[in-house]
Amino acid sequence: MSENENLRPAYEDDQPGEDTYKRGNQYKWTKARKADYDDSKADANSTNKKPDAVNATGATDAGDSATKEKRLPKRKVAVMLGYCGTGYHGMQYNPPTPTIEAELFKAFVEAGAISHANSTDLKKSGFMRAARTDKGVHAGGNVISLKLIIEDPDIISKINSKLPDGIRIWDIERVNKAFDCRKMCSSRWYEYLLPTYSLIGPKPGSALYNDIEDSKIEVADVIAEDQESKDFWAEFFREAENTFTSQELETIKNYVAPPRDEFDDSDPGYQLVKSYKQLENKHRRAYRISSAKLEYFRDAMKQYVGPHNFFNFTLGKDFKDASAVRFMKELKVSDPFVIGEKDTEWVSIKIHGQSFMLHQIRKMISMATLVTRCCCPTDRILDAYKPQRINIPKAPALGLLLECPVYEGYNKRLQEFGYNAIEFSNYQEKMDAFKMKYIYNKIYEEEVGENVFNAFFSYIDNFNQVTGAQGATEQTAEQPTTETKNTDGVRRSVFDFLTARGITGDAEKTEKGSKASVELPEPDSGLPESTPIVE
């Protein structure tokens, strides 16, 4: 055995130590990255010069230890921030596209919070985000956890000086090493801004209005009378009749937008339609919601509180999927407020839930809004938790923003470890000022310029496609027992659940069908995309 041992060359570090075994591949990757960094420094030096050679100025060459970056301690921290998502392709780092994390990482390096040795990879700093927002979505408060160099007492102001004005760091708090801002988050607050004119009933003569009126004849005493909306539309039609001649109104009614390549902005028919839409928009922006309708909307939103099966409020889930059950802790609808150049009235809706699925919040807002504007019973939302599949459209993404993540449970553990709680209420005043300047104002400006909500609800009112699903069924003598047909022979509208007939259909058949609901096409103004109607 000793002879075999003598055949092996002796190395000082022949066997790795215990720490190396513990770290495994991560240790090897770290060594490889460090070697790459050292090699890049060495390549900058001339190979025919000695490391300690002194140049003409008396300074040593680049290989001197004085030029090496000083190693500073890194601390695990939680960074609380807010941002305006306009112009960014979401939160998550995804080079070369501009993202919020790319701006943050760059600022951390430039401010000295991350060393240049760790500036090439987010993973080297253990980067994690509490909530990943999509393209164009804003956040008043969000949290990222990572390791930073925070010895400098002015590090927050230095980081903010390197960031665009639309991204702000509220605070940096020390946390324990096991902290993960995503996994430790117990719930999240979201906010949705909605113009109150979205709650005006469907326009008389539209497909949805006609469906509702027809259903009142079939099923009485289900849909309440909406005198407020009747008065609104009566006043608009009176002014339209005083503004346009009967022949012009007929031209507007029969106008069909030509193909884009044939569109002519000077077309008299288009100009009439444009003026008509501008008059309608003026009336919508002058609308002020009554206290009765606002309370009706608040009652509708209350139907979401508690644990419910939200399979109808997302994609890719069916009724029996346990992951479709989500718990909403609290919902708030603010008093109306008027803001913007056009003096539009808005309400703020805040939703506090443990977790959310794809499109869930936008579909929740849409369902409550549609129930209110169609005067359906508010328990129609409770029916949406049952097995029958319905198609709930997504409300516009424009009004949605992340308010803040909540660490209610983990804050107690942080305080036990001697750290401060992660609490956004300490910076509420700064956050509110930031949101008003960089988030709310952009939402208001875009809504006025693009008429986003008006286009969405006008599209819903005039959507007249029908579902392929059958309603109530009965067996016939001529057919096998497995085949059925409609009792009334009528194919219902996709929004039939908003009429007096309610949510009807064969629930058992729906459960066996596709998991994903049918997504409706995006709203269209009815005119060529290159010629939006603006005020």
C-alpha positions as CSV (number, residue, x, y, z in Angstrom):
1,M,0.0,0.0,0.0
2,S,2.9,2.3,0.8
3,E,4.4,1.6,-2.6
4,N,1.2,2.6,-4.4
5,E,1.0,5.8,-2.3
6,N,4.5,6.7,-3.3
7,L,3.6,6.5,-7.0
8,R,1.1,9.4,-6.5
9,P,2.5,12.9,-6.6
10,A,2.0,14.8,-3.4
11,Y,-0.1,17.9,-3.5
12,E,-0.6,20.3,-0.6
13,D,-4.4,20.6,-1.2
14,D,-5.0,17.0,-2.4
15,Q,-8.3,16.5,-0.6
16,P,-11.0,19.2,-0.4
17,G,-12.0,20.2,3.1
18,E,-15.4,19.7,4.8
19,D,-16.6,23.2,3.7
20,T,-16.0,22.3,0.1
21,Y,-18.2,19.3,0.3
22,K,-20.9,21.3,1.9
23,R,-20.9,23.9,-0.8
24,G,-20.7,21.4,-3.7
25,N,-21.1,22.8,-7.2
26,Q,-21.8,26.3,-6.0
27,Y,-18.2,26.5,-4.6
28,K,-16.9,25.4,-8.0
29,W,-19.0,27.9,-9.9
30,T,-17.8,30.7,-7.5
31,K,-14.2,29.7,-8.1
32,A,-14.8,29.7,-11.9
33,R,-16.3,33.1,-11.8
34,K,-13.5,34.5,-9.6
35,A,-10.9,33.0,-12.0
36,D,-12.7,34.6,-14.9
37,Y,-12.5,38.0,-13.1
38,D,-8.9,37.6,-12.2
39,D,-8.0,36.5,-15.8
40,S,-9.7,39.6,-17.2
41,K,-7.6,41.8,-15.0
42,A,-4.4,39.9,-15.9
43,D,-5.1,40.3,-19.6
44,A,-5.0,44.0,-19.2
45,N,-1.4,43.9,-18.1
46,S,1.6,43.5,-20.5
47,T,3.1,40.1,-20.2
48,N,6.7,41.3,-20.5
49,K,6.5,43.5,-17.4
50,K,7.1,42.3,-13.8
51,P,4.1,42.7,-11.5
52,D,6.0,44.9,-9.1
53,A,7.7,47.1,-11.7
54,V,7.4,50.8,-11.1
55,N,6.5,53.1,-14.0
56,A,7.9,56.6,-14.7
57,T,5.4,58.3,-12.4
58,G,6.5,56.1,-9.5
59,A,3.2,54.2,-9.4
60,T,3.1,50.4,-9.5
61,D,1.6,48.5,-12.5
62,A,-2.1,47.3,-12.6
63,G,-1.0,44.1,-11.0
64,D,-0.3,45.8,-7.7
65,S,-2.5,44.8,-4.8
66,A,-3.5,48.5,-4.4
67,T,-5.6,48.3,-7.6
68,K,-7.6,45.3,-6.4
69,E,-11.1,46.0,-5.3
70,K,-11.5,46.2,-1.5
71,R,-13.6,43.4,-0.1
72,L,-16.5,44.8,2.0
73,P,-19.0,42.8,4.0
74,K,-22.4,42.1,2.4
75,R,-25.6,42.0,4.4
76,K,-28.9,40.3,3.6
77,V,-31.5,43.0,3.2
78,A,-35.1,43.8,2.1
79,V,-35.3,46.7,-0.3
80,M,-38.6,48.5,-0.3
81,L,-39.3,50.4,-3.5
82,G,-41.9,51.9,-5.8
83,Y,-41.9,52.4,-9.6
84,C,-43.8,53.6,-12.6
85,G,-43.9,50.7,-15.1
86,T,-44.5,52.8,-18.2
87,G,-41.7,52.2,-20.8
88,Y,-40.5,49.0,-19.1
89,H,-41.1,45.4,-20.1
90,G,-42.1,44.3,-16.6
91,M,-40.2,43.9,-13.3
92,Q,-38.1,40.8,-14.0
93,Y,-34.5,41.2,-15.3
94,N,-34.5,40.2,-19.0
95,P,-31.7,41.7,-21.0
96,P,-31.5,43.4,-23.4
97,T,-35.1,44.6,-22.9
98,P,-35.5,47.5,-20.4
99,T,-36.9,46.3,-17.0
100,I,-37.2,47.6,-13.5
101,E,-34.6,45.1,-12.2
102,A,-32.1,46.1,-14.8
103,E,-32.3,49.7,-13.6
104,L,-32.0,48.7,-10.0
105,F,-29.0,46.4,-10.5
106,K,-27.2,49.1,-12.5
107,A,-27.8,51.6,-9.7
108,F,-26.7,49.2,-7.0
109,V,-23.4,48.7,-8.7
110,E,-22.8,52.4,-9.5
111,A,-23.7,53.4,-5.9
112,G,-21.3,50.8,-4.5
113,A,-24.0,48.6,-2.9
114,I,-22.8,45.7,-5.2
115,S,-19.2,45.1,-5.9
116,H,-17.9,45.1,-9.5
117,A,-16.9,41.5,-8.9
118,N,-20.6,40.6,-8.5
119,S,-21.9,43.0,-11.2
120,T,-22.3,40.5,-13.9
121,D,-25.0,38.2,-12.4
122,L,-28.0,38.9,-10.2
123,K,-27.7,35.4,-8.7
124,K,-24.4,36.3,-7.1
125,S,-26.3,38.6,-4.8
126,G,-29.2,36.2,-4.1
127,F,-31.7,38.5,-5.9
128,M,-35.4,37.8,-5.4
129,R,-38.6,39.8,-5.9
130,A,-41.9,39.7,-3.8
131,A,-44.2,40.3,-6.8
132,R,-43.4,40.1,-10.5
133,T,-45.4,42.8,-12.3
134,D,-46.0,42.7,-16.1
135,K,-45.2,45.1,-18.9
136,G,-46.5,48.6,-18.1
137,V,-47.8,47.7,-14.6
138,H,-46.9,50.1,-11.7
139,A,-46.2,49.5,-8.1
140,G,-46.5,51.9,-5.2
141,G,-44.7,49.4,-3.0
142,N,-42.7,46.2,-3.8
143,V,-39.9,44.3,-2.1
144,I,-36.7,42.7,-3.3
145,S,-34.4,40.7,-1.1
146,L,-30.6,40.3,-1.8
147,K,-27.1,40.8,-0.3
148,L,-25.9,44.4,-0.4
149,I,-23.0,46.4,0.9
150,I,-24.7,48.9,3.3
151,E,-21.8,50.2,5.4
152,D,-22.3,53.7,3.9
153,P,-25.0,55.6,5.9
154,D,-26.0,57.5,2.8
155,I,-26.4,54.4,0.6
156,I,-30.1,54.9,0.0
157,S,-29.7,58.5,-1.3
158,K,-26.8,57.4,-3.4
159,I,-28.8,54.6,-5.0
160,N,-31.8,56.9,-5.7
161,S,-29.4,59.4,-7.3
162,K,-28.5,56.7,-9.9
163,L,-32.1,55.7,-10.6
164,P,-34.6,57.4,-12.9
165,D,-37.2,59.6,-11.3
166,G,-39.9,57.0,-11.9
167,I,-38.1,54.4,-9.6
168,R,-37.6,55.2,-5.9
169,I,-36.1,53.3,-3.0
170,W,-38.2,53.9,0.2
171,D,-35.9,52.1,2.6
172,I,-33.5,49.2,3.1
173,E,-33.9,46.9,6.2
174,R,-31.6,44.2,7.5
175,V,-33.2,40.7,7.6
176,N,-32.0,37.2,8.6
177,K,-30.2,35.0,6.1
178,A,-33.1,32.7,5.5
179,F,-35.4,35.6,4.4
180,D,-37.1,35.2,1.0
181,C,-39.3,38.1,0.1
182,R,-41.5,36.0,-2.2
183,K,-42.0,33.0,0.0
184,M,-42.3,34.9,3.3
185,C,-45.0,37.3,1.9
186,S,-48.3,36.5,3.6
187,S,-50.6,38.6,1.4
188,R,-50.7,41.5,-1.1
189,W,-52.6,44.7,-1.6
190,Y,-53.6,45.7,-5.1
191,E,-55.3,48.9,-6.2
192,Y,-57.5,49.5,-9.3
193,L,-58.6,53.0,-10.5
194,L,-61.9,53.1,-12.2
195,P,-63.8,56.1,-13.8
196,T,-67.3,56.1,-12.4
197,Y,-68.8,56.5,-15.9
198,S,-68.0,52.8,-16.3
199,L,-71.0,52.1,-14.1
200,I,-73.5,53.8,-16.4
201,G,-75.9,51.2,-17.8
202,P,-75.6,49.8,-21.4
203,K,-76.5,52.3,-24.2
204,P,-80.1,51.9,-25.4
205,G,-80.1,50.0,-28.7
206,S,-77.0,48.0,-28.0
207,A,-77.0,44.2,-28.1
208,L,-76.5,43.9,-24.3
209,Y,-79.3,46.5,-23.6
210,N,-81.7,44.5,-25.9
211,D,-80.8,41.2,-24.2
212,I,-81.5,42.6,-20.8
213,E,-84.8,44.1,-21.8
214,D,-86.0,40.9,-23.5
215,S,-85.0,38.8,-20.4
216,K,-87.2,41.1,-18.2
217,I,-90.2,39.9,-20.2
218,E,-89.3,36.2,-19.7
219,V,-88.2,36.6,-16.0
220,A,-89.9,39.4,-14.1
221,D,-88.7,41.2,-10.9
222,V,-85.0,40.2,-11.2
223,I,-83.3,43.1,-12.9
224,A,-83.9,46.4,-11.1
225,E,-84.8,49.6,-12.9
226,D,-81.9,52.0,-13.4
227,Q,-83.4,55.4,-13.6
228,E,-80.0,57.1,-13.2
229,S,-78.7,55.6,-16.4
230,K,-82.0,56.3,-18.2
231,D,-81.8,60.0,-17.3
232,F,-78.1,60.1,-18.5
233,W,-78.9,58.6,-21.9
234,A,-82.0,60.7,-22.4
235,E,-80.0,63.9,-21.8
236,F,-77.3,62.7,-24.2
237,F,-79.8,61.9,-27.0
238,R,-81.6,65.2,-26.6
239,E,-78.3,67.1,-27.1
240,A,-77.4,64.8,-30.0
241,E,-80.7,65.6,-31.7
242,N,-80.1,69.3,-31.2
243,T,-76.5,69.0,-32.5
244,F,-77.0,66.8,-35.6
245,T,-79.8,66.7,-38.2
246,S,-81.9,63.6,-38.6
247,Q,-80.1,62.8,-41.8
248,E,-76.7,63.1,-40.1
249,L,-77.8,60.9,-37.2
250,E,-78.9,58.3,-39.8
251,T,-75.5,58.5,-41.5
252,I,-73.8,58.0,-38.1
253,K,-76.0,55.0,-37.3
254,N,-75.2,53.3,-40.7
255,Y,-71.5,54.2,-40.8
256,V,-69.2,51.2,-41.4
257,A,-65.4,51.7,-41.1
258,P,-63.5,50.9,-44.3
259,P,-60.3,48.8,-44.4
260,R,-57.3,50.5,-43.0
261,D,-55.6,50.9,-46.4
262,E,-58.8,52.6,-47.7
263,F,-59.4,54.9,-44.8
264,D,-59.7,58.6,-45.4
265,D,-59.6,61.0,-42.5
266,S,-61.4,63.6,-44.5
267,D,-64.4,61.3,-45.1
268,P,-67.6,63.3,-44.1
269,G,-69.1,60.2,-42.6
270,Y,-66.1,59.6,-40.4
271,Q,-66.0,63.2,-39.3
272,L,-69.7,63.0,-38.2
273,V,-69.0,59.8,-36.2
274,K,-66.0,61.4,-34.6
275,S,-68.0,64.5,-33.5
276,Y,-70.8,62.2,-32.2
277,K,-68.3,60.2,-30.1
278,Q,-66.7,63.3,-28.7
279,L,-70.1,64.5,-27.6
280,E,-70.8,61.2,-25.9
281,N,-67.4,61.3,-24.2
282,K,-68.1,64.8,-22.9
283,H,-71.3,63.5,-21.3
284,R,-69.5,60.5,-19.7
285,R,-66.8,62.7,-18.2
286,A,-69.4,65.1,-16.8
287,Y,-71.2,62.1,-15.1
288,R,-71.2,62.1,-11.3
289,I,-72.2,58.8,-9.6
290,S,-75.1,58.8,-7.0
291,S,-74.6,57.5,-3.5
292,A,-77.1,54.7,-4.2
293,K,-75.2,53.4,-7.2
294,L,-71.9,53.6,-5.4
295,E,-73.3,51.6,-2.5
296,Y,-74.6,49.0,-5.0
297,F,-71.1,48.7,-6.4
298,R,-69.6,48.3,-2.9
299,D,-72.1,45.6,-2.1
300,A,-71.0,43.8,-5.3
301,M,-67.4,44.0,-4.4
302,K,-68.1,42.6,-0.9
303,Q,-69.2,39.3,-2.5
304,Y,-65.5,38.5,-3.1
305,V,-64.5,38.6,0.6
306,G,-63.5,35.2,2.0
307,P,-62.5,31.9,0.4
308,H,-64.1,31.2,-2.9
309,N,-63.5,29.1,-6.0
310,F,-62.3,31.7,-8.6
311,F,-61.9,29.2,-11.5
312,N,-64.2,31.5,-13.6
313,F,-61.9,34.4,-12.9
314,T,-58.7,33.1,-14.5
315,L,-57.5,30.8,-17.3
316,G,-56.5,27.1,-17.3
317,K,-58.5,26.1,-14.2
318,D,-61.6,24.0,-13.8
319,F,-64.1,23.8,-10.9
320,K,-62.5,20.8,-9.3
321,D,-59.0,22.3,-9.3
322,A,-58.1,22.9,-5.6
323,S,-55.6,25.7,-6.6
324,A,-58.6,27.8,-7.9
325,V,-59.7,28.5,-4.3
326,R,-58.3,31.8,-3.1
327,F,-58.9,33.9,0.0
328,M,-59.7,37.6,-0.2
329,K,-59.2,39.3,3.1
330,E,-60.5,42.8,2.6
331,L,-61.9,45.1,-0.1
332,K,-62.3,48.9,0.0
333,V,-64.0,51.2,-2.5
334,S,-63.2,54.9,-1.9
335,D,-65.4,57.9,-2.2
336,P,-65.4,59.4,-5.7
337,F,-62.9,62.0,-6.6
338,V,-62.5,64.3,-9.6
339,I,-59.2,64.7,-11.3
340,G,-57.5,65.4,-14.6
341,E,-57.9,68.0,-17.4
342,K,-61.3,66.7,-18.3
343,D,-62.6,66.6,-14.7
344,T,-63.3,62.9,-14.8
345,E,-64.7,61.3,-11.7
346,W,-62.9,58.2,-10.4
347,V,-63.0,55.7,-7.5
348,S,-60.1,53.7,-6.0
349,I,-60.6,50.0,-5.3
350,K,-58.2,48.3,-3.0
351,I,-58.1,44.5,-2.8
352,H,-56.3,42.6,-0.1
353,G,-55.8,38.9,-0.8
354,Q,-53.5,36.0,0.2
355,S,-52.6,35.2,-3.4
356,F,-53.9,35.8,-7.0
357,M,-54.1,34.0,-10.3
358,L,-53.6,35.2,-13.8
359,H,-56.1,38.0,-14.7
360,Q,-58.0,37.4,-11.5
361,I,-58.1,41.0,-10.3
362,R,-59.1,42.4,-13.7
363,K,-61.9,39.8,-14.0
364,M,-63.1,40.6,-10.5
365,I,-63.3,44.3,-11.3
366,S,-65.0,43.6,-14.6
367,M,-67.7,41.2,-13.0
368,A,-68.6,43.6,-10.2
369,T,-68.7,46.6,-12.7
370,L,-70.9,44.6,-15.1
371,V,-73.3,43.5,-12.4
372,T,-73.7,47.1,-11.2
373,R,-74.2,48.6,-14.6
374,C,-76.7,45.9,-15.6
375,C,-78.5,46.1,-12.2
376,C,-78.2,42.3,-11.7
377,P,-78.6,41.0,-8.1
378,T,-75.2,41.2,-6.4
379,D,-75.4,37.5,-5.6
380,R,-74.8,36.8,-9.3
381,I,-71.2,36.9,-8.3
382,L,-71.7,34.1,-5.8
383,D,-73.2,32.1,-8.7
384,A,-70.0,32.5,-10.6
385,Y,-68.2,30.4,-7.9
386,K,-70.4,27.4,-8.9
387,P,-69.5,24.8,-11.6
388,Q,-71.1,26.5,-14.6
389,R,-68.5,28.0,-16.9
390,I,-69.0,31.7,-17.9
391,N,-66.9,34.1,-19.9
392,I,-65.9,37.1,-17.8
393,P,-64.0,39.7,-19.8
394,K,-60.8,41.3,-18.4
395,A,-61.1,44.9,-17.3
396,P,-58.4,47.2,-18.9
397,A,-54.9,46.7,-17.4
398,L,-54.5,50.5,-17.3
399,G,-56.0,51.0,-13.8
400,L,-54.1,48.2,-12.0
401,L,-51.2,48.7,-9.7
402,L,-49.5,46.8,-6.9
403,E,-50.1,48.7,-3.6
404,C,-47.7,46.6,-1.4
405,P,-46.8,43.1,-0.2
406,V,-47.6,42.3,3.4
407,Y,-45.3,40.4,5.9
408,E,-47.7,40.2,8.8
409,G,-46.6,36.8,10.0
410,Y,-42.9,37.0,9.3
411,N,-42.6,40.5,10.8
412,K,-42.9,38.9,14.2
413,R,-40.0,36.5,13.5
414,L,-37.9,39.4,12.2
415,Q,-38.4,41.3,15.4
416,E,-37.5,38.2,17.4
417,F,-34.2,38.2,15.5
418,G,-33.6,41.8,16.4
419,Y,-34.6,43.3,13.0
420,N,-37.2,45.9,12.1
421,A,-40.5,44.9,10.6
422,I,-41.1,45.4,6.8
423,E,-43.9,47.9,7.0
424,F,-44.8,50.4,4.2
425,S,-47.0,52.5,6.4
426,N,-43.8,54.3,7.6
427,Y,-43.4,55.8,4.1
428,Q,-47.0,56.3,3.2
429,E,-46.7,60.1,2.7
430,K,-43.7,59.7,0.3
431,M,-45.4,56.9,-1.5
432,D,-48.7,58.8,-2.0
433,A,-46.8,61.8,-3.4
434,F,-44.8,59.5,-5.8
435,K,-48.0,57.7,-6.9
436,M,-49.8,60.9,-7.7
437,K,-46.9,62.3,-9.8
438,Y,-45.6,59.3,-11.6
439,I,-48.5,56.7,-11.6
440,Y,-51.9,58.3,-11.2
441,N,-51.3,61.2,-13.5
442,K,-50.0,58.8,-16.2
443,I,-53.1,56.7,-15.9
444,Y,-55.4,59.7,-16.1
445,E,-53.6,61.1,-19.1
446,E,-53.7,57.8,-21.0
447,E,-57.4,57.3,-20.2
448,V,-58.2,60.7,-21.6
449,G,-56.0,60.3,-24.7
450,E,-57.1,56.8,-25.6
451,N,-60.6,56.5,-24.0
452,V,-59.6,53.1,-22.7
453,F,-62.6,52.4,-20.5
454,N,-65.2,53.9,-22.8
455,A,-63.9,51.7,-25.6
456,F,-63.9,48.6,-23.4
457,F,-67.5,48.9,-22.2
458,S,-68.8,50.1,-25.5
459,Y,-67.3,46.9,-27.0
460,I,-69.0,44.8,-24.3
461,D,-72.4,46.4,-24.9
462,N,-72.2,45.7,-28.6
463,F,-70.7,42.2,-28.5
464,N,-73.3,40.0,-30.1
465,Q,-71.6,36.7,-30.6
466,V,-73.2,33.6,-29.0
467,T,-71.8,30.7,-27.1
468,G,-71.6,27.2,-28.4
469,A,-72.9,25.9,-25.1
470,Q,-76.4,24.6,-24.7
471,G,-78.8,25.9,-22.1
472,A,-81.5,23.9,-20.3
473,T,-82.0,20.5,-22.0
474,E,-84.7,17.9,-22.4
475,Q,-84.7,14.3,-23.9
476,T,-86.7,13.6,-27.0
477,A,-88.3,10.4,-28.2
478,E,-86.5,10.5,-31.5
479,Q,-83.1,10.9,-30.0
480,P,-81.0,8.5,-27.9
481,T,-80.9,9.3,-24.2
482,T,-77.3,10.7,-24.6
483,E,-78.4,13.5,-27.0
484,T,-80.2,16.7,-25.9
485,K,-81.5,19.9,-27.4
486,N,-82.5,23.3,-26.2
487,T,-86.0,23.6,-24.8
488,D,-86.4,27.0,-26.4
489,G,-84.1,26.4,-29.4
490,V,-82.3,29.7,-28.8
491,R,-78.6,30.2,-28.7
492,R,-77.9,32.6,-25.9
493,S,-75.5,35.6,-25.8
494,V,-72.0,35.1,-24.3
495,F,-73.1,37.7,-21.7
496,D,-76.5,36.0,-20.9
497,F,-75.4,35.7,-17.3
498,L,-75.9,39.5,-17.0
499,T,-79.6,39.2,-17.9
500,A,-82.6,38.3,-15.8
501,R,-82.1,34.6,-16.9
502,G,-78.9,34.5,-14.8
503,I,-76.2,31.8,-15.0
504,T,-77.8,28.8,-16.6
505,G,-76.6,25.7,-18.3
506,D,-75.5,22.1,-17.8
507,A,-72.9,22.3,-15.0
508,E,-72.0,18.6,-15.3
509,K,-71.3,19.1,-19.0
510,T,-69.2,22.2,-18.3
511,E,-67.0,20.3,-15.8
512,K,-66.1,17.7,-18.4
513,G,-65.3,20.4,-21.0
514,S,-62.2,22.5,-21.5
515,K,-60.4,23.9,-18.5
516,A,-59.7,27.2,-20.1
517,S,-62.5,29.8,-20.7
518,V,-62.8,31.3,-24.1
519,E,-61.0,34.6,-24.2
520,L,-62.9,37.4,-25.8
521,P,-61.2,39.5,-28.5
522,E,-59.7,42.8,-27.3
523,P,-62.0,45.8,-27.5
524,D,-62.0,47.8,-30.7
525,S,-63.2,51.3,-31.3
526,G,-64.9,50.2,-34.6
527,L,-62.6,52.5,-36.5
528,P,-59.2,51.9,-38.1
529,E,-56.5,51.6,-35.5
530,S,-54.5,54.5,-37.1
531,T,-57.4,56.9,-36.5
532,P,-58.4,56.8,-32.8
533,I,-61.2,59.1,-31.7
534,V,-59.6,61.7,-29.4
535,E,-61.0,64.6,-27.5
